[in-house]
C-alpha cells in the first residue's frame, strides 16, 4: 500500500511540531517575565547582583514540565478559558515550588521578593498571550495542523466543518469524511470521502486512513448512526486511532459537562449551571468591582479626552442614556458616549422611510452598517467600542457586569424566545462572547446562541478570557460599526 505524507507527521526531538513550538514559546514568555521582574526590582534601591539572578535561569525548565503534567500541550482540545485556568494554576504552582525550594535550601534571602512577585504577575499574562499570538502566526501552516477524520451525516458534517473554521487558530484540518449508510457521497471530495455501509469493510477503510494520517483525531457524530453501527464502528476504530471523540449532538454546546460521574455500572455527564448559583454571582460581582476600579483609574484620562472631542465634534452632551432590559427583566438606563447627532430619531425615521433596503436591515438586527445618524468621532468610537466606556458607571451601580450577554431592548424579547428566561437571570455585560466572536458580523441567531452558552458555562476564567480577548478585537476593529 502506498504511503502518503500526513499533516502533523513530522517530529522535532520526538515531539510534534506544535508542541515543540509551544514549549519554546512558553520558555520565552517566562524569560520575558523574568526580565520584567528584574527591571521592576531595579527601580528600587539596594544591591542587585546580576550573576545571582542569571544562576536562577535553569529553574525556567520547571514550567514546561508543569504545563505538560496538566496536559496543556498542545491544548487543541481545551476551551480557551480552561487552558487559561490550567496555565495560571501551573504557573502559580511553579513559583510556589521555587519559593519553597529556596526556603528549604536557606537561599531565599539572596533573592528579592519584589523580583519574584513581578515575575509571577507578568508570567500570568505573558504565557497565555504568547500562545495566542503563536497560534495566530502558525495556524495556516500544514505542520501546525491536527488532522481530523469526520464521521456523520452530510448535514452534521457541514455544521462541524463550519465550527472547525471558527477555531482555525487551534489548527484542525479535516482530512477525510465518513458517511453512514444511505448517504449520497459528494463526488467532489474524491478519495477523502467514504461510505460506511453494512457490507463495507470498515477495518480496511480505517487501516487506509490510519496509514495516511497516523496521528489523526476522529470526530464522530453519534446521532448520525444507528445503535448497532455505533457499537461496530467504535469497536473497530479503537484498533487504529488512539483518540476518538464522540459528539452527542451538533448543537450540544450550550452547557458543557462539569464532570463525568459513575452510576449503576454506567456513566453520566454532570451538567453545570454556574450563574444559577448565588455564590458564583457574588464572585462575579467581586471580579466586576475589582477590575472596574483598576480600569477606572487607568482610563480616567482617556474618558476626559473623549468627552472633550465629542463636545467639539458636534453640539450636545458627551454622554447619553439608552433604555435596556437588565437582570430579572427590569429596565435600566445604559450610559454611553454620544456617537449620533442630537435629532437622531428624526434622521433615522426619515432615512428608513426613504430607503426600504435600510428599513429591512434595521428590522433584522436593529443595526445599520452605514448609519446616517453617526458623527465623525462617533464612527471612531463605535468601531473601537470606546463608546461603551461609560458603562463602567452601570457596573459600579450593579446594573451591568463587565462581561455578560449583550443588553437588549423590549422589542428583541420575541427574537430570543425561550432563551430570554435564561438571559434575564443575569445582568447584561459591556463585553461578551459575541463581541469577541465577530461583533456585528455575527448573525442574530448566533448572538443568542453565544449568550446562552455564556450564561450556562460561566466561570471566572471565561470572564478573564473574554476580557483579554476584547483588547485585540478592539484594536483590530473587526465587525465594529
C-alpha positions in Angstrom: 0.0 0.0 0.0 1.4 3.4 -1.0 2.3 5.7 1.9 1.4 9.4 1.6 2.5 12.4 3.5 0.4 13.2 6.6 -0.3 16.5 8.3 1.4 16.6 11.6 3.5 13.5 10.9 6.9 15.2 11.3 8.6 15.3 14.7 11.1 17.7 16.4 13.2 16.0 19.0 10.5 13.3 19.3 7.8 16.0 19.8 5.1 17.1 17.3 6.0 20.5 15.8 3.1 22.4 17.6 4.2 21.0 20.9 7.8 21.9 20.4 6.9 25.4 19.2 4.6 26.0 22.2 7.3 24.8 24.6 9.7 27.3 23.1 7.0 30.0 23.3 6.3 29.2 27.0 10.0 29.4 27.8 10.4 32.7 26.0 7.3 34.1 27.9 8.8 33.0 31.2 12.1 34.6 30.3 10.3 37.8 29.3 8.6 37.8 32.7 12.0 37.1 34.3 13.5 40.2 32.6 10.4 42.3 33.6 10.7 41.2 37.2 14.4 42.1 37.2 13.7 45.6 35.7 10.9 46.2 38.3 13.3 45.4 41.1 16.0 47.7 39.6 13.7 50.7 40.2 14.0 50.2 44.0 17.2 50.9 46.0 19.5 48.1 47.0 22.2 45.9 45.6 21.0 43.7 42.7 23.8 41.2 41.7 23.1 40.1 38.1 25.1 36.9 38.3 23.0 35.7 41.2 19.8 36.0 39.1 21.5 34.5 36.0 22.2 31.4 38.0 18.5 31.1 38.6 17.7 30.8 34.8 17.8 26.9 34.7 14.7 27.0 37.0 12.7 28.1 34.0 12.6 24.4 32.9 10.2 23.7 35.8 7.3 25.5 34.0 7.1 23.4 30.7 7.2 20.3 32.8 4.2 21.5 34.9 2.3 22.5 31.8 2.9 19.1 30.4 1.6 17.4 33.6 -1.6 19.4 33.3 -2.0 18.3 29.6 -1.7 21.8 28.2 0.4 20.6 25.2 -0.8 21.2 22.5 -4.1 22.3 24.1 -6.2 21.9 21.0 -8.9 20.1 22.8 -9.2 22.6 25.7 -11.6 25.5 25.8 -9.5 28.7 25.9 -10.9 29.5 29.3 -9.9 26.1 30.6 -6.4 26.5 29.1 -6.1 29.9 30.8 -7.1 28.3 34.1 -4.6 25.5 33.8 -1.8 27.8 32.7 -2.5 30.1 35.7 -2.6 27.3 38.1 0.6 25.6 36.8 2.5 29.0 36.7 1.5 29.7 40.3 2.4 26.2 41.5 5.8 26.6 39.7 6.6 29.8 41.6 5.4 28.3 44.9 7.6 25.3 44.3 10.7 27.6 43.6 9.9 29.7 46.7 9.7 26.5 48.9 12.9 25.2 47.3 14.8 28.4 48.1 13.4 28.5 51.6 14.4 24.9 52.4 17.9 25.5 50.9 18.2 28.6 53.0 19.0 30.7 50.0 15.7 32.7 50.0 17.4 35.9 51.3 19.6 36.0 48.2 16.6 36.9 46.0 14.3 39.9 46.1 10.6 39.2 46.9 9.7 42.1 44.6 11.5 40.3 41.8 9.5 37.1 42.3 6.2 38.9 42.6 6.9 40.8 39.4 7.9 37.7 37.5 4.9 35.8 38.7 2.4 38.5 37.8 4.0 39.1 34.4 4.1 35.4 33.6 0.3 35.1 34.3 -0.2 37.4 31.3 2.8 36.7 29.1 2.4 32.9 28.8 -1.2 32.9 27.5 -0.7 35.9 25.3 2.4 34.3 23.8 0.4 31.2 23.0 -2.4 33.3 21.4 0.0 35.1 19.1 1.9 31.9 18.2 -1.3 30.2 17.2 -2.4 33.1 15.1 1.0 33.2 13.4 1.3 29.5 12.5 -2.4 28.3 12.2 -2.2 28.2 8.4 1.0 26.1 8.3 0.5 22.5 7.3 2.9 21.2 10.0 0.8 23.0 12.7 -2.5 21.4 11.8 -4.0 18.4 13.6 -5.7 16.0 11.1 -9.3 15.3 11.8 -11.4 12.5 10.4 -15.1 13.4 10.5 -17.9 10.9 10.7 -21.6 11.7 10.4 -24.4 12.7 8.1 -23.8 15.4 5.4 -25.9 17.9 7.5 -23.9 17.2 10.7 -20.5 17.4 8.9 -21.5 20.7 7.3 -22.1 22.1 10.7 -19.0 20.5 12.2 -16.8 21.9 9.4 -18.2 25.4 10.0 -17.3 25.1 13.7 -13.8 23.9 12.8 -13.3 27.0 10.6 -14.2 29.3 13.6 -11.4 27.7 15.6 -8.8 28.0 12.8 -6.1 29.1 15.2 -6.2 25.8 17.0 -5.1 24.1 13.8 -7.7 21.5 13.0 -7.8 20.2 9.4 -10.5 17.9 8.1 -8.7 15.2 6.0 -11.4 12.6 5.5 -15.2 12.3 5.8 -17.0 9.0 6.6 -20.8 8.9 6.0 -23.4 6.4 7.2 -25.4 4.1 5.1 -27.9 5.5 2.5 -26.0 8.7 2.0 -25.2 10.3 -1.3 -21.4 11.0 -1.1 -20.2 14.2 -2.7 -18.1 13.2 -5.7 -16.0 16.4 -5.4 -14.5 15.0 -2.2 -12.7 12.3 -4.2 -10.8 9.7 -2.2 -11.3 11.6 1.1 -15.0 10.5 1.4 -16.1 7.0 2.3 -19.5 5.4 2.7 -19.8 3.1 5.8 -22.5 0.5 4.8 -23.3 -2.8 6.4 -21.5 -4.5 3.6 -18.4 -2.3 3.6 -15.1 -3.4 5.1 -14.8 -0.9 7.9 -11.5 -2.1 9.1 -10.0 -1.8 5.6 -11.1 1.8 5.4 -9.8 2.6 8.9 -6.5 0.9 8.0 -6.1 3.0 4.9 -6.9 6.2 6.8 -4.6 5.3 9.7 -1.7 4.8 7.3 -2.3 8.1 5.5 -2.9 10.0 8.7 -1.3 8.1 11.6 -1.8 11.0 14.1 -5.4 11.8 13.2 -8.2 12.6 15.6 -11.6 11.0 14.9 -14.7 13.1 15.5 -17.9 11.0 15.3 -21.4 12.5 15.4 -23.3 9.7 17.2 -26.9 10.6 16.2 -26.0 10.1 12.5 -25.5 6.3 13.1 -27.8 3.6 14.5 -27.0 1.9 17.8 -25.6 -1.2 16.0 -23.5 1.0 13.8 -22.1 3.0 16.7 -21.1 -0.2 18.6 -19.4 -1.7 15.5 -17.6 1.4 14.4 -16.4 2.4 17.8 -15.0 -1.1 18.4 -13.2 -1.2 15.1 -11.8 2.3 15.3 -10.2 1.7 18.6 -7.6 -0.6 16.9 -6.4 2.1 14.5 -6.8 5.5 16.2 -5.6 6.5 19.6 -8.2 9.2 20.1 -11.8 9.0 19.1 -14.2 11.8 20.2 -18.0 11.3 20.1 -20.5 14.2 19.8 -24.0 13.5 21.1 -25.3 16.5 19.0 -24.1 19.2 16.7 -25.8 21.9 18.7 -24.8 20.3 22.1 -22.7 23.3 23.1 -24.9 25.4 25.3 -23.9 23.7 28.6 -20.5 22.0 28.9 -20.4 18.9 31.3 -18.7 19.7 34.6 -17.6 16.2 35.2 -18.2 12.5 34.4 -19.9 10.5 37.2 -20.4 6.8 37.5 -23.9 5.4 38.2 -25.1 1.8 38.4 -22.1 0.5 36.4 -22.5 3.1 33.7 -21.6 6.8 33.5 -23.4 10.1 33.2 -22.4 13.7 32.5 -22.9 16.2 35.3 -24.1 19.5 33.7 -23.3 22.9 35.2 -25.5 26.0 35.5 -22.9 28.2 37.1 -24.8 31.6 37.1 -27.8 29.9 38.7 -25.6 29.7 41.9 -25.8 32.8 44.1 -22.3 32.2 45.5 -20.9 32.3 41.9 -22.9 35.5 41.2 -21.2 37.1 44.3 -17.8 36.0 42.9 -18.6 37.6 39.6 -19.7 40.8 41.3 -16.4 40.9 43.2 -14.5 40.4 40.0 -16.5 43.2 38.4 -15.8 45.7 41.1 -12.1 44.9 41.3 -11.5 45.2 37.5 -13.7 48.3 37.3 -11.6 50.1 39.9 -8.5 49.2 38.0 -9.9 50.2 34.6 -11.4 53.4 36.0 -8.1 54.7 37.4 -6.2 53.8 34.3 -8.9 55.0 31.9 -9.9 58.3 33.5 -7.6 60.5 31.3 -9.0 58.7 28.2 -12.5 59.3 29.4 -12.0 63.0 29.8 -10.2 63.4 26.4 -13.0 61.5 24.5 -15.7 63.6 26.2 -13.9 66.8 25.1 -13.6 65.5 21.5 -17.3 64.7 21.3 -18.3 68.2 22.5 -16.0 69.8 19.9 -17.2 67.5 17.1 -21.0 68.2 17.4 -23.3 70.1 19.7 -24.8 68.3 22.6 -23.8 66.4 25.7 -20.9 63.9 25.8 -23.0 61.2 27.4 -26.4 59.8 26.7 -28.6 57.1 28.2 -30.3 54.2 26.4 -33.2 52.2 27.9 -32.4 48.5 28.0 -33.5 45.3 29.8 -31.4 44.2 32.8 -31.5 41.4 35.2 -34.9 39.9 36.0 -36.4 41.9 33.1 -36.1 45.3 34.9 -35.4 48.4 32.8 -32.0 50.0 33.2 -30.5 53.1 31.6 -27.2 52.3 30.0 -24.6 55.1 29.7 -22.7 55.6 26.5 -20.6 58.3 24.8 -22.8 60.1 22.3 -22.0 58.9 18.8 -25.0 60.4 17.0 -26.5 63.7 16.1 -28.9 65.2 18.6 -32.1 64.6 16.4 -31.1 61.0 15.8 -34.6 59.6 15.9 -35.9 62.0 13.3 -32.9 61.3 11.0 -33.4 57.6 11.4 -37.2 57.6 10.6 -36.7 59.8 7.6 -33.9 57.5 6.3 -35.9 54.3 6.8 -38.9 55.8 5.1 -36.9 56.8 2.0 -34.8 53.5 1.8 -36.7 50.2 2.0 -33.4 48.2 2.0 -32.2 50.0 5.1 -35.6 49.5 6.7 -35.2 45.8 6.2 -31.6 45.8 7.6 -32.8 47.7 10.6 -35.7 45.3 11.2 -33.4 42.3 11.1 -30.6 43.4 13.6 -31.5 46.9 14.9 -28.2 47.9 13.3 -27.2 49.8 10.1 -23.8 49.3 8.6 -23.8 52.9 7.2 -25.9 54.7 9.8 -26.6 58.3 8.7 -27.0 59.4 12.4 -23.4 58.8 13.4 -21.0 61.7 13.8 -17.3 61.7 12.7 -15.9 61.0 16.2 -18.9 58.7 16.8 -17.8 56.5 13.9 -14.4 56.0 15.5 -15.9 55.3 19.0 -18.2 52.7 17.6 -15.5 50.9 15.6 -13.3 50.7 18.6 -16.2 50.1 21.1 -14.9 53.0 23.2 -18.4 54.4 23.2 -19.3 51.8 25.8 -16.6 53.0 28.3 -19.1 55.0 30.4 -20.9 51.7 31.1 -18.4 51.3 33.9 -20.9 53.5 35.8 -23.6 50.9 35.3 -21.2 48.2 36.6 -20.4 50.1 39.8 -24.2 50.6 40.3 -24.7 46.8 39.9 -26.9 47.2 36.8 -24.4 45.6 34.4 -21.4 43.4 34.5 -18.0 43.7 32.7 -18.8 40.5 30.9 -22.2 39.2 30.1 -24.9 38.9 27.4 -25.5 41.9 25.2 -28.1 44.4 26.6 -31.3 44.3 24.5 -34.5 46.3 24.1 -38.0 45.1 24.8 -38.7 44.6 21.0 -35.9 41.9 21.0 -37.6 39.6 23.6 -39.6 37.8 20.9 -36.4 37.0 18.9 -34.8 35.5 22.0 -37.8 33.1 22.5 -37.3 30.6 25.4 -33.7 31.8 25.8 -34.9 35.1 27.3 -35.8 33.3 30.5 -32.2 32.3 30.9 -31.0 35.7 29.7 -32.9 37.6 32.3 -31.2 35.7 35.2 -28.0 37.7 34.9 -27.1 41.3 34.3 -26.0 42.3 30.8 -22.3 43.0 30.1 -20.2 45.6 28.5 -18.4 42.9 26.5 -19.2 39.3 25.9 -18.8 36.3 23.7 -20.5 37.8 20.7 -18.3 40.9 20.8 -15.1 38.8 20.7 -16.6 36.5 18.0 -17.0 39.0 15.2 -19.3 41.5 16.8 -21.8 42.9 14.2 -20.6 40.4 11.6 -22.2 37.6 13.7 -25.8 36.7 12.8 -28.6 37.5 15.3 -29.2 33.8 15.9 -25.6 33.2 16.6 -25.6 36.1 19.1 -28.4 34.5 21.0 -26.6 31.1 21.0 -23.4 32.8 22.3 -25.3 34.5 25.1 -26.9 31.2 26.1 -23.6 29.4 26.0 -22.0 32.1 28.2 -24.7 32.0 30.9 -24.7 28.2 31.0 -20.9 27.9 31.2 -19.8 30.9 33.1 -16.6 30.8 35.1 -14.1 33.4 36.4 -11.7 32.1 33.7 -14.2 32.5 31.0 -14.7 36.2 32.0 -10.9 36.7 32.1 -10.5 35.1 28.7 -13.2 37.4 27.2 -11.7 40.5 28.8 -8.3 39.6 27.5 -9.6 38.8 24.0 -11.6 42.1 23.9 -8.3 44.1 23.7 -7.1 42.7 20.3 -10.7 42.7 19.0 -11.0 46.5 19.8 -7.5 47.2 18.3 -8.3 45.2 15.0 -11.8 46.8 15.0 -13.3 43.6 13.4 -17.0 43.7 12.9 -17.4 47.1 14.5 -19.9 49.7 13.1 
